[in-house]
């Protein structure tokens, strides 16, 4: 009788830990997706600004013959 109670509690503990791990994994995926979408929205103007001086610099260089 006592051993069956321990087994039931252990099964419930494993089940609870599995649910917690699953929920934690889902929350981390959601946070990562939000972080990536925010960083991609902010990165586009930075890339465009960094390319403009490169193009100006390439146009200013004289050709040597």
KAFEN-V479870 format. One record per residue. N is the residue number from 1. RES is the residue in three letters. SS is DSSP state (h for helix, s for strand, l for the rest). OMEGA is omega in whole degrees, -180 to 180 (NA if undefined). Layout:
BEGIN
n=N res=RES ss=SS omega=OMEGA
n=N res=RES ss=SS omega=OMEGA
END
This chain:
BEGIN
n=1 res=UNK ss=l omega=-178
n=2 res=UNK ss=h omega=-179
n=3 res=UNK ss=h omega=179
n=4 res=UNK ss=h omega=176
n=5 res=UNK ss=h omega=179
n=6 res=UNK ss=h omega=179
n=7 res=UNK ss=h omega=179
n=8 res=UNK ss=h omega=179
n=9 res=UNK ss=h omega=178
n=10 res=UNK ss=h omega=177
n=11 res=UNK ss=h omega=177
n=12 res=UNK ss=h omega=179
n=13 res=UNK ss=h omega=179
n=14 res=UNK ss=h omega=178
n=15 res=UNK ss=h omega=179
n=16 res=UNK ss=h omega=179
n=17 res=UNK ss=h omega=177
n=18 res=UNK ss=h omega=179
n=19 res=UNK ss=h omega=179
n=20 res=UNK ss=h omega=179
n=21 res=UNK ss=h omega=179
n=22 res=UNK ss=h omega=-180
n=23 res=UNK ss=h omega=179
n=24 res=UNK ss=h omega=179
n=25 res=UNK ss=h omega=179
n=26 res=UNK ss=h omega=179
n=27 res=UNK ss=h omega=179
n=28 res=UNK ss=h omega=177
n=29 res=UNK ss=h omega=180
n=30 res=UNK ss=h omega=179
n=31 res=UNK ss=h omega=179
n=32 res=UNK ss=h omega=179
n=33 res=UNK ss=h omega=178
n=34 res=UNK ss=h omega=180
n=35 res=UNK ss=h omega=-180
n=36 res=UNK ss=h omega=-180
n=37 res=UNK ss=h omega=178
n=38 res=UNK ss=h omega=-179
n=39 res=UNK ss=h omega=177
n=40 res=UNK ss=h omega=178
n=41 res=UNK ss=h omega=-179
n=42 res=UNK ss=h omega=-175
n=43 res=UNK ss=h omega=-175
n=44 res=UNK ss=h omega=178
n=45 res=UNK ss=h omega=180
n=46 res=UNK ss=h omega=179
n=47 res=UNK ss=h omega=-180
n=48 res=UNK ss=h omega=179
n=49 res=UNK ss=h omega=-178
n=50 res=UNK ss=h omega=179
n=51 res=UNK ss=h omega=-178
n=52 res=UNK ss=h omega=178
n=53 res=UNK ss=h omega=179
n=54 res=UNK ss=h omega=180
n=55 res=UNK ss=h omega=178
n=56 res=UNK ss=h omega=-179
n=57 res=UNK ss=h omega=-180
n=58 res=UNK ss=h omega=-179
n=59 res=UNK ss=h omega=-175
n=60 res=UNK ss=h omega=-176
n=61 res=UNK ss=l omega=178
n=62 res=UNK ss=l omega=178
n=63 res=UNK ss=l omega=-180
n=64 res=UNK ss=l omega=178
n=65 res=UNK ss=l omega=NA
END
